[in-house]
Amino acid sequence: DLHEASPEFFRVRFGGSDRSVGARLLARLLVGVVAWAERASVRAADWTLVTTPRMLARLRRLVPERADAMEAVLNVPTLARFHPVDGAAGATWMEGGVLRLFYGGALTPTYELDVILRAVAALAGESPSIPVHLTIAGRGESEAPLRRLATELGIEERVAFLGRVEMDEVPALVAACDIALAPTRRDRF
């Protein structure tokens, strides 16, 4: 529930320590403020929409008297955007002999892009007969560290950082790749 998840979220997202008294106190304070704000918001709203069934169940436990005025609407792409892709026929598998990987989304610690970069480096080192290229579309506070990591791993020529792209450009980027990635770090949160 919120009281268990929020401290983990703040630790994961903002790098707090399990041993830091200040971090634990701040997390507890933030948990209390968030819980109060959620209850007040749900009670004041005509209808509450959340993005996951788990969040819906948690809010229904938090504010049971408003359970009938809540609904989960999954935060997923509209598949119609991807079939067919205008102006892009899509690439064949490893067209041109290159394995093309693509990630589109936020560049934050939540998404294991550091692991993906290390995998690209491992593949490049262990299987040089499989040229691999990674395209990353998005922005966030992890961009600079990810660029540094690509350089440290010696794969900067195998990685393209596009920055933010328009949503209408994403279907063509997906169609042009061999594997689209959706990594999420497995942590306590």
TORSE-121517 format. One line per field, with one value per residue: y negated, x negated, z negated of N, C-alpha, C, O, CB in turn. Coordinates in pm, whole numbers. Each point is the difference from the previous one (the first is absolute). Glycine has a CB too. Layout:
N
n.c2: (Y|...) .
n.c1: (X|...) .
n.c3: (Z|...) .
ca.c2: (Y|...) .
ca.c1: (X|...) .
ca.c3: (Z|...) .
c.c2: (Y|...) .
c.c1: (X|...) .
c.c3: (Z|...) .
o.c2: (Y|...) .
o.c1: (X|...) .
o.c3: (Z|...) .
cb.c2: (Y|...) .
cb.c1: (X|...) .
cb.c3: (Z|...) .
This chain:
189
n.c2: (119|-239|148|165|-230|-246|129|124|-281|-133|230|-17|-309|-69|267|66|157|231|-229|-273|-8|-159|242|57|-297|-16|262|-106|-270|145|195|-246|-144|250|47|-296|9|267|-109|-262|146|192|-231|-176|241|-54|234|90|28|211|37|268|157|-127|-277|145|131|-276|-152|236|-27|-321|-6|312|-276|45|353|-154|-215|254|36|158|-231|276|-269|177|-192|-66|338|-254|-85|286|11|-213|-161|-232|121|331|243|-10|-5|274|76|-246|-251|59|324|-165|225|-285|18|-193|-90|-163|-112|-221|-19|149|168|110|109|245|-298|157|268|-125|-67|299|115|-177|116|301|-32|-129|247|245|-77|-188|179|-238|-309|-40|-278|-46|-188|-120|-120|-172|-261|126|-149|232|-245|-2|307|79|-166|147|286|-56|-78|255|190|-151|-101|-339|182|144|-301|-155|-173|-22|-179|66|212|-195|233|-9|151|266|125|-56|123|272|31|-8|270|275|-110|-241|16|15|-23|11|-32|308|-268|117|-151) .
n.c1: (-84|-123|-171|-177|-34|-115|-267|-29|48|-230|-216|41|-16|-264|-230|190|-240|222|-160|188|118|50|135|199|108|58|173|189|59|87|206|159|25|116|233|107|16|172|222|36|33|228|179|-5|90|301|-220|-256|-103|-187|-173|126|282|-214|153|281|-95|-106|273|172|-180|39|319|168|151|-125|61|194|-248|-234|-17|-284|-9|-231|-185|80|-128|299|-93|90|-317|-57|212|-24|-200|188|-257|-57|38|-89|-316|53|-54|-237|139|-326|-64|199|111|198|-20|260|-63|280|-72|-86|-314|137|-236|275|-202|-219|-101|-221|107|-27|-308|-64|142|-185|-258|85|41|-283|-149|135|34|-293|240|207|-110|153|109|102|209|-29|298|-72|-86|-88|-194|-109|-98|-260|-2|48|-253|-185|89|-81|-295|-45|62|-230|339|-87|48|269|168|184|9|278|-47|262|58|252|133|-78|-294|150|81|-292|-139|159|-78|-318|7|-76|155|253|-214|282|-328|224|-302|116|25|142|163) .
n.c3: (0|116|-217|224|217|-162|-98|292|132|-163|59|306|22|-169|7|-292|-103|-46|-175|61|-329|270|141|-239|-9|308|-4|-229|151|260|-146|-106|276|149|-206|21|314|10|-185|166|279|-86|-124|273|212|91|-22|-190|326|-184|255|-174|-17|-207|-3|-44|-266|-118|32|-132|-268|2|-3|-135|81|316|42|207|96|131|317|-33|250|29|-18|319|220|69|70|184|-23|154|274|274|-164|186|184|-72|249|-327|28|148|-299|-2|230|65|-129|-237|-228|88|-347|45|-314|107|-320|-139|91|-314|-119|146|224|-93|187|-185|140|293|-41|-84|267|188|-141|41|309|45|-142|132|314|145|155|-139|178|-298|142|-319|194|-321|140|-294|-91|-266|-161|220|224|-164|-75|306|100|-211|100|301|-94|-174|249|206|71|88|268|-154|-61|243|-302|226|-282|-63|253|22|-189|311|-71|-140|281|107|-263|35|306|-71|-217|103|-256|-26|-266|-165|-187|-236|-158|-76|-238|-230|231) .
ca.c2: (-119|-126|-16|84|-30|-134|-16|67|-84|-115|49|39|-114|-111|50|-1|119|70|-30|-142|-40|-110|55|72|-98|-69|93|14|-125|-4|101|-56|-109|59|71|-102|-64|97|12|-125|-10|100|-41|-121|24|70|132|15|92|40|68|144|64|1|-132|-8|76|-74|-117|47|29|-126|-80|98|-61|-49|112|11|-114|15|91|12|-14|36|-95|78|-71|33|90|-46|-85|82|90|6|-119|-80|-38|92|138|84|63|145|37|-32|-57|-57|73|-66|21|-134|-5|-131|-32|-131|-29|-84|40|-9|125|105|83|57|-32|32|143|15|-44|105|114|-36|14|143|59|-51|63|147|45|-111|29|-54|-144|-42|-144|-36|-136|-39|-121|-44|-88|15|-29|104|-8|-26|121|106|-37|28|145|48|-34|87|136|-1|31|-123|1|97|-53|-132|-66|-92|-99|13|6|-14|128|48|58|126|121|23|45|140|81|8|77|145|28|-117|34|-64|49|-61|51|76|-45|15|-80) .
ca.c1: (84|-73|-95|-115|-59|-53|-141|-82|0|-87|-138|-41|3|-85|-127|-16|-61|79|-54|6|115|65|74|117|96|57|90|122|75|57|105|117|54|58|122|101|38|78|134|73|27|101|128|48|19|119|-44|-145|-61|-137|-57|-20|94|-57|25|143|28|-58|84|128|-24|-31|122|102|130|1|-45|81|-29|-139|-17|-137|-18|-140|-87|-61|15|111|-56|35|-110|-111|41|-137|-80|-2|-129|-107|42|-61|-124|-7|-87|-143|-22|-134|-90|-9|109|43|78|61|70|64|62|-74|-136|-7|-52|102|-14|-134|-76|-141|-12|7|-129|-98|31|-52|-146|-33|25|-103|-128|3|51|-21|61|136|-2|121|15|109|54|73|80|56|-86|13|-122|-102|-62|-145|-70|7|-97|-133|-16|-23|-138|-86|8|-54|107|71|36|109|117|48|92|78|72|146|56|145|69|28|-123|-32|30|-102|-121|24|2|-135|-89|21|52|35|-25|79|-59|37|-87|66|-48|103|117) .
ca.c3: (0|10|-108|29|131|18|-38|101|119|-21|-5|135|92|-40|-50|-145|-58|-101|-133|-27|-81|71|114|-52|-51|115|69|-81|13|134|6|-68|82|121|-38|-29|126|78|-59|25|144|36|-59|67|144|47|46|-10|96|-30|116|-20|-92|-134|-57|-25|-123|-112|-28|-54|-143|-66|-6|39|26|138|84|121|88|43|113|53|145|16|68|107|128|87|101|134|48|47|109|51|-22|123|53|-39|23|-103|43|-17|-113|14|133|10|-88|-131|-95|-41|-124|-21|-125|-1|-129|-95|-34|-146|-57|-2|119|-4|119|-28|26|145|53|-31|88|133|-8|-9|130|91|-37|6|130|94|130|-4|-26|-70|-15|-90|11|-121|17|-127|-79|-144|-76|21|132|-8|-47|102|105|-56|-6|137|32|-82|53|136|96|36|142|16|-71|43|-91|82|-79|9|135|3|-9|135|55|-68|79|102|-70|-39|122|56|-87|-10|-135|-80|-140|-105|-124|-127|-106|-105|-129|-103|36) .
c.c2: (-124|-11|88|-45|-136|-18|67|-85|-116|42|34|-122|-107|43|-6|130|63|-39|-147|-34|-110|50|74|-96|-75|89|17|-125|-7|102|-54|-110|55|71|-99|-63|94|12|-123|-11|96|-40|-120|25|65|143|3|105|27|87|149|57|3|-135|-18|72|-75|-120|40|39|-131|-85|88|-62|-55|109|10|-113|1|101|2|-10|22|-101|77|-76|45|82|-45|-89|82|91|-73|-130|-76|-32|91|142|91|69|151|28|-23|-46|-69|66|-60|34|-137|9|-141|-7|-140|-21|-88|57|-26|132|115|98|42|-27|23|149|25|-41|106|124|-27|17|146|68|-43|68|150|54|-112|25|-46|-149|-42|-151|-27|-145|-26|-131|-34|-93|23|-17|105|-13|-20|123|113|-28|31|150|57|-28|89|142|10|31|-125|-4|97|-50|-139|-51|-106|-115|25|4|-14|139|59|63|140|123|30|48|146|89|21|86|150|36|-134|42|-77|47|-74|66|74|-41|13|-78|70) .
c.c1: (-88|-107|-123|-70|-67|-144|-93|-8|-97|-146|-50|-13|-100|-125|-21|-57|93|-45|12|128|77|84|124|106|68|99|130|87|68|113|127|65|68|131|112|50|83|141|84|39|110|136|60|37|136|-36|-152|-47|-143|-51|-25|107|-53|22|148|35|-52|86|136|-13|-19|126|118|135|11|-36|78|-26|-146|-8|-148|5|-148|-75|-79|19|126|-56|31|-108|-108|35|88|-72|-6|-143|-114|51|-51|-122|13|-100|-147|-33|-136|-100|-15|122|36|93|55|64|58|69|-88|-139|-18|-54|100|-17|-147|-82|-149|-26|1|-133|-108|23|-50|-151|-42|20|-108|-134|-3|46|-17|59|146|-10|133|-1|125|39|84|70|63|-96|27|-135|-109|-73|-151|-75|2|-97|-142|-27|-27|-145|-97|-4|-54|104|72|40|115|132|33|100|75|61|150|41|151|64|26|-123|-28|36|-106|-130|13|-5|-140|-95|30|64|27|-6|91|-52|53|-84|83|-64|113|123|79) .
c.c3: (0|-107|19|127|5|-49|100|126|-18|-7|139|89|-35|-75|-150|-50|-102|-141|-39|-77|70|115|-48|-51|114|73|-77|9|135|17|-63|82|124|-33|-30|129|86|-55|31|147|42|-54|72|146|28|39|-9|99|-43|116|-19|-93|-144|-70|-33|-130|-122|-36|-54|-147|-78|-21|43|32|143|100|131|99|44|113|41|152|24|86|106|132|74|115|142|59|70|117|99|-28|132|39|-38|15|-111|57|-14|-111|37|142|3|-94|-139|-84|-58|-121|-15|-138|17|-133|-85|-26|-150|-53|-2|115|15|126|-21|28|151|63|-26|88|142|2|-5|135|100|-27|22|135|103|139|5|-32|-63|-12|-83|24|-124|27|-134|-69|-147|-66|19|134|-8|-55|102|115|-48|-3|139|42|-77|54|143|107|48|147|28|-62|53|-103|80|-80|13|147|-11|-1|139|67|-56|83|106|-64|-42|124|57|-85|9|-133|-68|-147|-94|-135|-122|-108|-104|-133|-102|32|108) .
o.c2: (11|-46|-33|1|-13|-60|-52|-14|-28|-71|-38|-14|-65|-84|-5|101|-69|6|-34|22|0|-47|-13|21|-21|-44|-1|9|-34|-29|15|-6|-43|-15|21|-15|-42|-5|11|-41|-37|16|-11|-77|74|93|-101|112|-92|42|67|-70|-9|-4|-60|-54|-3|-24|-70|-18|-11|-65|-19|55|-33|-29|40|5|-105|93|-102|72|-84|-50|33|-83|111|-52|30|-7|-54|70|-43|-100|52|-46|-24|41|115|24|51|-87|51|39|-78|-47|43|-8|-61|63|-97|93|-92|78|-61|121|-102|100|116|119|-84|93|28|36|83|69|28|68|90|54|40|81|81|28|54|112|-55|-93|3|-38|38|-62|58|-89|79|-101|82|-26|59|-18|-25|78|74|39|75|92|53|45|87|83|52|66|110|52|9|-61|-2|69|-87|66|-99|-98|109|-80|32|94|122|72|77|93|117|84|77|108|101|24|42|90|-83|105|-117|71|-121|122|-49|33|50|43|-51) .
o.c1: (-122|-110|-108|-123|-106|-80|-108|-106|-82|-87|-111|-98|-56|-71|-114|2|75|79|-18|111|123|113|107|119|121|109|108|122|118|99|109|123|109|98|114|121|96|97|116|112|91|102|122|75|53|77|-66|50|-74|78|-41|50|78|33|34|75|67|26|56|94|44|15|56|76|111|-28|-56|50|-62|81|-70|76|-83|51|-117|91|48|-75|-77|-14|-74|-88|108|63|-52|-79|-114|93|42|-7|78|-80|-48|-101|-33|-112|-88|113|-80|106|-61|66|-70|87|-95|-18|-54|-3|-39|28|-89|-52|-72|-105|-76|-49|-83|-95|-54|-56|-97|-83|-48|-76|-101|-36|98|14|62|2|106|-104|106|-84|88|-64|72|-110|101|-102|-115|-91|-74|-101|-98|-63|-82|-109|-85|-63|-96|-104|-13|-34|109|101|58|101|-87|101|-60|44|43|-48|59|-55|-5|14|-76|-81|-34|-70|-95|-60|-25|-113|104|84|-90|53|31|70|22|-4|103|-115|108|110|103) .
o.c3: (4|28|-50|7|60|71|30|60|88|51|37|73|89|-56|-44|71|-69|-94|-116|48|0|20|60|24|-2|39|59|10|9|67|56|10|35|73|43|19|66|76|41|32|74|68|9|59|-82|-22|23|2|-36|85|95|-87|-95|-118|-102|-83|-104|-118|-84|-77|-114|-103|108|80|44|117|102|113|19|9|-11|65|-35|100|-20|12|-18|83|92|122|83|50|-39|-35|99|-82|40|-69|-10|121|-79|-37|101|59|-90|-14|-75|47|-71|5|44|-45|43|-38|48|-7|-42|73|-10|-14|-8|62|95|51|51|89|86|39|65|96|65|41|79|93|46|37|49|79|106|-117|49|-22|24|-1|-35|31|-58|49|-38|67|-37|28|65|59|11|51|75|33|15|65|57|-4|55|106|57|35|109|7|7|-26|43|59|37|81|-103|58|18|99|61|7|19|57|9|-4|65|40|51|-8|-15|-37|24|-72|5|-12|-45|-28|34|-34|45) .
cb.c2: (113|-60|-22|189|157|-19|44|239|92|-45|127|235|113|-53|-62|-259|-29|185|222|-68|64|-101|33|170|-3|-91|121|145|-80|-49|169|62|-110|43|168|-30|-97|130|132|-70|-31|163|98|-57|-50|-311|126|-179|7|-53|-281|41|148|171|-32|43|219|99|-54|98|234|71|-197|108|-23|-198|79|109|-28|-150|58|72|-79|289|-183|303|-132|-159|155|23|-106|-79|238|260|59|-52|-202|-210|-156|11|-255|131|119|128|46|-167|25|-180|300|-144|279|-116|240|-70|277|-191|50|-265|-257|-278|-34|81|-196|-220|-30|-112|-269|-153|-35|-217|-260|-80|-78|-249|-233|-113|210|39|193|263|-75|280|-101|255|-71|220|-29|238|-231|172|-92|71|-168|-285|-140|-51|-235|-253|-79|-122|-289|-207|-73|16|212|-55|-57|114|222|-8|141|288|-278|-40|116|-314|-198|-250|-309|-210|-161|-259|-312|-183|-188|-249|-239|-51|304|-203|167|-86|181|-174|-141|163|-210|-7|-160) .
cb.c1: (305|313|297|234|279|311|177|171|320|273|151|212|295|273|29|188|-303|-44|-139|-247|-246|-301|-320|-268|-258|-319|-305|-245|-279|-320|-281|-228|-289|-328|-251|-229|-304|-306|-211|-235|-327|-277|-200|-217|-300|24|267|-45|222|-36|-62|-297|4|-205|-228|-32|-79|-254|-175|-29|-149|-243|-185|-194|-96|-32|-9|122|241|-163|308|-147|281|12|101|-49|-297|204|97|255|121|2|-122|8|-85|303|196|-192|-41|230|-211|138|217|49|282|216|-29|-248|3|-127|-82|-25|-84|-54|214|236|-36|197|-107|128|285|143|246|94|189|298|149|79|256|247|85|151|295|196|74|80|69|-220|-215|98|-266|115|-222|4|-87|-102|-26|238|-105|296|256|228|287|149|158|305|238|122|237|307|165|156|211|-180|-80|-227|-294|-272|29|-137|-89|5|-228|79|-250|37|111|160|-15|117|275|175|55|201|254|151|-122|-280|-39|97|-269|135|-226|241|-265|167|-272|-286|-224) .
cb.c3: (-125|67|-102|-122|41|-93|-270|-153|-39|-172|-266|-101|-51|46|256|-88|106|254|149|161|-211|-84|71|-86|-206|-16|37|-165|-164|20|-64|-228|-119|25|-136|-242|-75|-22|-226|-222|-35|-66|-229|-213|108|102|133|-245|223|-338|-40|123|285|195|233|330|234|186|263|306|174|205|-58|-221|-287|-203|-310|-248|-134|-240|90|-261|66|-124|-187|-135|32|-146|-256|-184|-269|-279|-114|213|-284|24|-45|-92|256|-233|11|282|-180|-237|125|79|276|55|14|233|-153|292|-185|287|-37|-99|278|-81|-127|-97|121|-211|-33|-226|-272|-94|-122|-277|-206|-60|-183|-283|-128|-79|-210|-279|-162|-205|-82|41|144|-106|198|-171|290|-182|303|-70|222|-37|-128|-170|23|-94|-243|-112|10|-173|-216|-8|-13|-195|-202|-204|-167|-214|-52|-7|-213|271|-247|90|-6|-302|187|68|-233|-80|-33|-224|-59|89|-91|-192|-18|60|-206|159|-1|222|35|224|122|91|84|186|75|-132|-107) .
